[in-house]
Amino acid sequence: MTYEIRTLPPGAAGPAPTSAPGSPQEGAHRGSLVAVSDLHVRYQENRDIVEGLRPESDDDWLLVAGDVGEYVSDIRWALTLLSSRFAKVIWVPGNHELWTPEHDPVQLRGVARYEHLVEICRELGVLTPEDPYPVWEGAGGPAVIAPLFLLYDYTFRQPGIASKEAALARAEKAGVVCTDEHFLHPDPYPTREAWCEARVAATEARLAALPPEIPTVLVNHWPVVREPTDPLWYPDFALWCGTEATADWPRRFRAATVVYGHLHIPRLLVCDGVPHQEVSLGYPREWQRRSRAPGRPVRILPAPAPVAAKTTGTPA
């Protein structure tokens, strides 16, 4: 597998691709497909940014790649606001949405918590991984937008580590233990990796049934290939970042782009010719160090021109 890293400032604009008369783009709406993730609205600074998020066009679609917040009331607030402004909002859960915080009045766990959030989204007209995949027919399209919920299975292990148990022991010794171990419950599945396996199997079948002539935009909170975790300051954190089971999905399912978050390292990674866009806002202590304006959604389609820059980051 070959890959290269390029960075793209959120909201950076490039020339829209031209369309021949009669092509799928001709006569379609003129908006853009944009994406953001890891809004973490329990921080007032981030909440203020979300308050200011507005589309550049009435036709813009917004992909929200997880980690809006931990409390159900915060998630509802943010998605209500965003769905009132963008033509369509498509949400996938992150690990923080799946937590059951001690002080959240909603104490649902695991699948029940996820299904509760899906019902809220349906009230708001927000699409989720449980809905039929919509087709983007604007500039850069057509493309099937596939919101995914896949979790992780501890297979992003360090070299020479053969088992989950050994990998977790190494991570604990290094002082790197994801908060998911305390708050993300897999009920009724016995483990998180069992839940992940079920999600991967069901999603793979849906993607395989898509028309082969239409490209996809894969949207998942966690990266679907391992390469995005290479620059993590704490390599053992990769355990909580995805699954090896999806390594061939971008090529196999004709991805025009993969959108993800979780790592809080916003950048464009081109892997085997497929762009992977990390679109996170992150925590205030992270985005306040960046020179560009925080929280601007990243344009996914039409594809923007890449801008070379240095990128650094810390894990979520």
Summary of the structure (lengths in Angstrom):
residues: 316
radius of gyration: 18.4
end to end distance: 25.6
largest distance: 61.1
contacts: 1062
relative contact order: 0.21
helix: 28%
strand: 16%
